[in-house]
Amino acid sequence: MTDFPAPETWLAHRVSYGETDTMGVVYYAEYLHFFERARSEFIRARGMSYAQVEEKDIMLPVREAACRYRRPARFDDLVRIRTGISQWGRASLTFVYEIWNEDKTVLLCTGSTQHACVNRTGRPVSVPDWLRALFTA
């Protein structure tokens, strides 16, 4: 496996028929949904839900997304999505992702999403200490 930032979270996901194209291969845009689910699980694994973060007036809109497709995932495959945080800015953070096959021997996809840290009005705010502590614990 590759070097990866700690802490990390793994999410298992069974590919559904609706996530694939007519060839039974995961449709390219679905990978961003996989990233979103894995990001939510990363937050939940640290003891807080995405909704609870937002209740504290912190929103994390995606500013940038990247995805590198290496091998196809197919209908009914069990994939494992690895998530961590690779970079912290004053008012932003970057999640990184790897999607592996079921036994974690084949890397299918890598990606990242950069998130602004904003309040409910959309105004940028510094990453709060409590959030940084939560995500690095």
C-alpha positions in Angstrom: 0.0 0.0 0.0 1.0 3.6 -0.4 2.1 6.2 2.1 -1.0 7.8 3.5 -1.7 10.5 6.1 -2.8 9.5 9.5 -5.4 9.2 10.9 -7.2 7.3 8.2 -10.6 5.7 7.9 -11.7 2.8 5.7 -15.2 2.5 4.3 -16.4 -0.7 2.5 -18.9 -0.1 -0.3 -20.7 -2.6 -2.5 -21.1 -1.2 -6.1 -24.8 -1.1 -7.0 -26.2 -1.5 -10.5 -27.3 2.1 -10.6 -23.7 3.3 -10.1 -22.5 1.6 -13.3 -22.7 2.4 -17.0 -24.0 0.0 -19.7 -20.7 -2.0 -19.6 -21.2 -2.6 -15.8 -18.3 -0.3 -15.0 -18.6 2.3 -12.3 -19.6 5.6 -14.0 -16.8 8.1 -13.6 -18.8 10.7 -11.6 -19.9 8.1 -9.0 -16.3 8.2 -7.6 -17.0 11.7 -6.3 -20.0 10.2 -4.4 -17.8 7.5 -3.0 -15.4 10.2 -1.8 -18.3 12.0 -0.1 -19.5 8.9 1.7 -16.0 8.2 2.8 -15.4 11.7 4.0 -18.6 11.5 6.1 -17.4 8.3 7.6 -14.0 9.8 8.4 -15.8 12.6 10.4 -18.1 10.1 12.0 -15.2 7.8 13.0 -13.7 10.8 14.9 -16.9 11.1 17.0 -19.0 13.7 15.2 -21.3 13.7 12.3 -21.1 16.1 9.3 -24.5 17.6 10.6 -23.0 18.2 14.0 -20.0 20.1 12.4 -22.5 22.2 10.5 -24.5 22.8 13.7 -21.4 24.5 15.1 -21.6 26.9 12.1 -18.8 25.3 10.1 -19.5 24.4 6.5 -17.0 22.6 4.3 -17.9 23.2 0.6 -15.8 21.5 -2.0 -13.5 24.0 -3.8 -11.7 21.6 -6.0 -11.9 17.8 -6.8 -9.5 15.5 -8.5 -9.8 11.9 -9.5 -7.3 9.5 -11.1 -8.9 6.4 -12.5 -6.4 3.4 -12.5 -8.5 0.3 -12.9 -12.3 -0.1 -13.2 -14.6 -1.1 -10.4 -17.6 -3.1 -11.6 -21.2 -3.9 -10.6 -21.3 -5.9 -7.3 -17.6 -5.4 -6.5 -16.8 -4.7 -2.9 -14.5 -1.7 -2.8 -12.6 -0.2 0.1 -12.2 3.5 0.3 -9.4 4.9 2.4 -9.7 8.6 3.6 -7.3 11.0 5.3 -6.4 14.6 5.4 -3.2 15.6 3.5 -3.1 19.3 4.0 -4.3 22.1 6.2 -4.6 25.7 5.2 -5.6 28.7 7.3 -9.2 28.4 6.1 -9.1 25.1 4.2 -8.3 21.4 4.3 -7.7 18.7 1.7 -9.0 15.2 2.0 -7.3 12.4 0.1 -8.8 9.1 -1.0 -7.7 5.7 -2.3 -10.2 3.2 -3.6 -9.0 -0.4 -3.5 -10.4 -3.7 -4.4 -11.9 -6.0 -1.7 -8.7 -7.5 -0.5 -6.7 -4.2 -0.9 -4.3 -5.7 -3.4 -5.3 -3.5 -6.4 -5.5 0.3 -6.3 -8.5 1.3 -8.4 -8.6 5.1 -7.9 -6.9 8.0 -6.1 -8.3 11.4 -5.5 -8.6 14.5 -3.4 -11.1 17.2 -2.5 -10.1 20.6 -1.2 -12.6 22.2 1.2 -13.0 25.8 2.2 -13.9 26.4 5.8 -16.8 28.9 5.9 -19.7 30.0 8.1 -23.4 29.8 7.3 -23.2 33.0 5.3 -20.4 31.6 3.1 -17.8 33.8 4.7 -14.3 32.1 5.0 -13.3 31.4 8.6 -10.1 30.0 10.0 -10.2 26.3 10.7 -11.4 26.1 14.3 -9.0 24.5 16.8 -11.7 22.0 17.8 -12.1 20.8 14.2 -8.4 20.4 13.6 -8.1 18.5 16.9 -11.0 16.3 16.0 -9.6 15.4 12.6 -6.1 14.8 13.8 -6.9 12.8 16.9 
